[in-house]
Amino acid sequence: MTLMTPAQLAAAVPKAELHMHIEGSLEPELIFALAQRNGLSLPYASVEALRAAYAFIDLQSFLDIYYAGASVLLHEADFHDMAWAYFLRAAADNVVHTEIFFDPQAHTARGVPMDTVIQGLASACARAQAELGVSAALILCFLRHLSEEDAFNTLEAALPYREHFIGIGLDSSEVGHPPSKFSRVFARCRELGFHVVAHAGEEGPPAYIWEALNDLQTERIDHGVRSLEDPALVAELAQRRIPLTVCPLSNLKLCVVDDLKDHPMKRLLDAGLCATVNSDDPAYFGGYMNANFVQTVEALHLTREDVITLARNSFEASFVSDERRAALLALLDNAVA
């Protein structure tokens, strides 16, 4: 039997996705369908015109259109349908576990109740487990361009539904909004027993990663590609096995790297870091999990061993029970045997 190439293996192996914004999985076709269902008009003439607008020069230019797309989400069924569309894509890419970010402030600010957001997403998570065998968990993210007070208010509004989400994250515009801005609310989240993660070191400097680790005491760093600029930080991340949820096509689309051949993923692995592959906002950045994994493997000439390491890292970094992690790792071992 012919051995799979590393790229073929990357597509075929079971894997976890740990950095995916559910609002960023809204494809233009679904945006238009939901707009029509909800009687909304869009500032784009067609699906093609909307997709053509996906030419971003930086994080902020993306966020502007991202929030515009999310405006079509009004009812529980809208959130369910958005998440279900993602789960179908994930299952096709052999994602067997996923931890999904959602941004309630992007919806409550428009008058959409917290209950609507969380119940819609939670019902899709339950359906993914039942119908696709994909386990899923939700991570509530605070928008960092808003105030810490707003984050506290969001947390309080979400607590009646806490059985539906396992963690707290921090996303949106990074530059000018250091993690330390949210130290007190993250302390409260840790007291409540939530897992905590934060975006850091995408456009922001390595100092932001230090703040996420020290001020917020995060268990994972989302992105973290600029950690390589600080050898002491690399040593800290490696020694503590702090996972990095890296998003290669996002980094390319938002001009963090100019060419995928320049992506630091291989250097992160060679430095002994627990790096993982993820899709970030797949509808906007050119691909879901396997597109990210396969294109990165091909661009960086990653080996079969690199692919297996990245898949293992995704399960090691997951917020699952020890029993579930052992089962997932056994699934991976059987797949590559």
C-alpha positions in Angstrom: 0.0 0.0 0.0 1.3 3.5 -0.9 2.0 5.7 2.1 0.0 8.9 2.1 1.9 12.1 1.4 2.1 14.5 4.3 -0.6 16.7 2.7 -2.9 13.7 2.2 -2.3 12.7 5.8 -3.2 16.2 7.0 -6.5 16.0 5.3 -7.3 12.4 6.5 -6.3 12.5 10.2 -8.8 13.1 12.9 -8.2 16.5 14.5 -9.5 19.1 16.8 -10.2 22.8 15.9 -9.6 25.2 18.8 -9.6 28.7 17.1 -12.7 29.3 15.0 -15.1 32.3 15.3 -18.6 31.0 14.5 -19.6 34.4 13.1 -16.6 34.1 10.8 -18.0 30.9 9.3 -20.9 32.9 7.7 -20.6 32.3 4.0 -22.0 35.0 1.7 -24.7 32.6 0.5 -26.0 32.1 4.0 -25.7 35.8 4.8 -28.0 36.5 1.8 -30.4 33.7 2.7 -30.7 34.9 6.3 -31.1 38.5 5.2 -34.0 37.4 2.9 -35.5 35.3 5.7 -35.4 38.2 8.1 -36.5 40.9 5.7 -33.2 42.7 5.7 -31.4 44.6 2.9 -27.7 44.3 2.4 -25.3 47.0 1.0 -24.2 44.5 -1.6 -26.0 43.6 -4.8 -25.1 40.0 -4.9 -23.3 37.1 -3.3 -20.4 37.7 -5.7 -20.2 41.4 -4.8 -20.0 40.5 -1.1 -17.3 37.9 -1.7 -15.4 40.5 -3.8 -15.3 42.8 -0.8 -13.2 40.2 1.1 -9.9 42.0 0.3 -8.4 42.9 3.6 -5.3 44.9 4.4 -5.3 44.3 8.1 -7.3 43.1 11.0 -9.5 46.2 11.3 -10.5 46.1 7.6 -11.7 42.5 8.1 -13.6 43.3 11.3 -15.6 46.1 9.6 -17.1 43.6 7.2 -17.3 40.8 9.8 -19.6 42.8 12.0 -21.7 43.8 8.9 -22.2 40.2 8.0 -23.2 39.3 11.6 -26.1 41.8 11.4 -28.3 39.2 9.6 -28.3 37.0 12.8 -31.5 37.8 14.7 -33.3 34.6 15.8 -32.3 31.4 17.5 -32.7 29.5 14.2 -30.2 31.9 12.5 -27.5 31.0 15.1 -28.3 27.3 14.8 -28.2 27.3 11.0 -24.9 29.2 11.0 -23.3 26.8 13.4 -24.8 23.7 11.7 -23.3 24.8 8.4 -19.9 25.0 10.1 -20.3 21.5 11.7 -21.0 20.0 8.3 -17.7 21.5 6.9 -15.8 20.4 10.0 -17.0 16.8 9.9 -16.0 16.7 6.2 -12.5 17.8 7.2 -12.3 15.0 9.8 -12.6 17.4 12.7 -13.8 15.2 15.6 -13.8 17.9 18.4 -14.1 21.7 18.1 -14.1 24.5 20.6 -16.0 27.5 19.1 -15.7 31.2 19.8 -18.7 33.4 19.8 -19.1 37.2 20.3 -22.3 37.9 22.2 -21.6 41.7 22.3 -21.8 41.8 18.5 -25.4 40.7 18.9 -26.7 42.1 22.2 -25.6 45.6 21.0 -28.1 45.1 18.2 -30.9 44.1 20.6 -30.5 40.4 20.1 -31.1 38.7 23.5 -28.2 36.6 25.1 -30.7 33.7 25.3 -31.2 33.7 21.6 -27.5 33.6 20.8 -26.5 30.9 23.2 -29.5 28.7 22.8 -29.2 28.7 19.0 -25.5 27.8 19.2 -26.0 25.2 21.9 -28.7 23.4 20.0 -26.4 23.1 17.0 -23.6 21.7 19.2 -25.9 19.1 20.6 -27.0 18.2 17.1 -23.4 17.9 15.9 -22.7 15.3 18.6 -25.9 13.4 17.9 -25.8 13.4 14.1 -22.1 13.8 13.2 -20.3 12.4 16.2 -18.4 15.7 16.5 -18.0 16.9 20.1 -18.3 20.7 20.5 -18.0 23.3 23.2 -18.5 27.0 23.2 -16.1 29.8 24.4 -17.6 33.2 25.0 -15.3 36.0 23.8 -15.2 39.6 25.0 -14.6 42.3 22.3 -11.4 44.0 23.4 -12.2 47.3 21.7 -15.1 47.7 24.2 -14.6 48.4 27.9 -13.9 46.0 30.7 -17.2 47.2 32.3 -19.0 46.0 29.2 -17.3 42.7 29.5 -18.4 42.4 33.1 -22.0 43.1 32.0 -21.8 40.6 29.3 -20.5 37.9 31.7 -23.4 38.6 34.1 -25.9 38.4 31.3 -24.5 35.0 30.1 -24.2 33.3 33.5 -27.8 32.0 33.5 -26.6 29.9 30.5 -23.3 28.9 31.9 -23.9 25.2 31.3 -23.7 25.9 27.6 -20.2 27.4 27.5 -16.9 26.2 29.0 -14.6 29.1 28.6 -13.9 32.8 28.1 -11.8 34.4 25.4 -10.7 37.8 24.2 -10.8 38.9 20.5 -11.3 41.8 18.1 -8.9 44.7 17.5 -5.7 43.8 19.2 -3.4 46.8 18.7 -4.0 49.4 21.4 -6.1 47.0 23.5 -3.6 45.0 25.7 -4.8 41.9 27.6 -4.1 43.7 30.9 -7.1 45.9 30.1 -9.3 42.9 31.1 -7.4 41.7 34.2 -10.2 42.0 36.7 -12.9 40.4 34.6 -10.7 37.5 33.7 -9.9 37.0 37.4 -13.7 36.8 38.0 -14.0 34.2 35.1 -11.3 32.1 36.7 -13.0 32.3 40.1 -16.2 31.0 38.4 -14.2 28.0 37.0 -14.1 28.9 33.3 -11.2 28.0 31.1 -9.5 31.2 29.9 -7.8 32.0 26.6 -6.9 35.2 24.7 -5.8 36.4 21.3 -2.3 37.8 21.6 0.7 38.2 19.3 -1.1 38.3 16.0 -0.7 42.0 15.2 0.2 42.9 18.8 3.7 42.5 20.2 5.2 39.7 22.3 4.5 41.9 25.3 0.8 41.2 24.8 1.5 37.4 25.0 3.3 38.0 28.3 0.3 40.0 29.6 -2.1 37.2 28.6 0.0 34.7 30.5 0.7 36.8 33.6 -2.2 39.2 33.9 -5.0 37.0 32.6 -3.4 33.6 33.4 -4.6 32.2 30.1 -4.3 28.4 29.4 -3.9 28.9 25.7 -2.7 31.7 23.4 -4.8 32.3 20.3 -2.4 33.1 17.4 0.9 33.8 19.2 3.0 33.8 16.0 5.0 36.8 17.2 6.3 34.9 20.2 9.3 34.0 18.1 10.6 37.6 18.4 11.2 37.0 22.2 13.5 34.0 23.0 12.6 34.2 26.7 8.9 34.0 25.8 9.5 31.0 23.5 11.3 29.3 26.4 8.4 30.0 28.8 5.8 28.8 26.3 7.8 25.6 25.6 8.5 24.9 29.3 4.9 25.3 30.3 3.4 23.6 27.2 1.1 26.6 26.6 -0.7 25.8 23.4 -0.8 28.3 20.5 -3.9 28.1 18.3 -2.3 29.2 15.0 -4.4 30.2 11.9 -2.1 30.1 8.8 -4.6 31.3 6.1 -5.8 34.1 8.4 -2.2 35.2 8.9 -1.8 35.3 5.1 -5.1 37.1 4.4 -4.5 39.7 7.1 -0.9 40.3 5.9 0.8 39.0 9.0 2.9 37.1 6.5 3.2 38.0 2.8 3.6 34.4 1.6 2.6 31.1 3.2 6.1 29.9 2.6 7.2 32.5 5.2 4.8 31.3 7.8 6.4 30.5 11.2 4.6 27.3 11.9 7.6 25.1 11.2 9.8 27.3 13.4 7.2 27.1 16.2 7.3 23.3 16.0 11.1 23.2 15.9 11.1 25.4 19.0 9.2 22.7 20.8 6.0 24.7 21.1 2.5 23.1 21.3 1.3 24.7 18.0 -2.0 23.8 16.4 -3.7 24.4 13.0 -7.0 26.3 12.9 -9.2 28.2 10.5 -10.1 31.4 12.5 -12.8 33.0 10.2 -12.9 30.4 7.4 -15.6 32.1 5.3 -13.5 35.2 5.0 -10.0 33.8 5.0 -10.1 31.3 2.2 -10.6 27.9 3.9 -11.7 25.6 6.6 -9.5 23.3 8.6 -8.2 21.1 5.8 -7.5 24.0 3.5 -5.3 25.5 6.3 -3.6 22.2 7.2 -2.9 21.0 3.6 -1.8 24.4 2.3 0.5 24.9 5.2 2.0 21.4 4.9 2.7 22.0 1.2 4.1 25.6 1.5 6.4 24.7 4.4 7.3 21.1 3.2 6.2 19.7 6.6 6.9 16.1 7.2 4.6 13.2 8.1 5.9 13.5 11.7 5.1 17.2 11.7 1.5 16.5 10.6 1.1 13.9 13.4 2.5 16.3 15.9 0.1 19.0 14.9 -2.9 16.7 15.2 -1.7 15.3 18.6 -1.2 18.9 19.8 -4.8 19.7 18.9 -6.0 17.0 21.2 -3.5 17.8 23.9 -4.6 21.5 23.9 -8.3 20.7 24.0 -10.4 21.4 27.1 -11.7 17.8 27.2 -11.7 15.3 30.0 -8.7 13.0 30.4 -10.8 10.1 29.3 -12.0 11.9 26.1 -8.5 13.0 25.3 -7.2 9.5 25.6 -9.9 8.3 23.3 -9.1 11.0 20.7 -5.4 10.3 20.8 -6.2 6.6 20.3 -8.3 7.5 17.3 -5.4 9.4 15.9 -2.9 6.6 16.6 -5.2 4.1 14.8 -5.5 6.4 11.8 -1.8 6.8 11.3 -0.8 3.2 12.2 
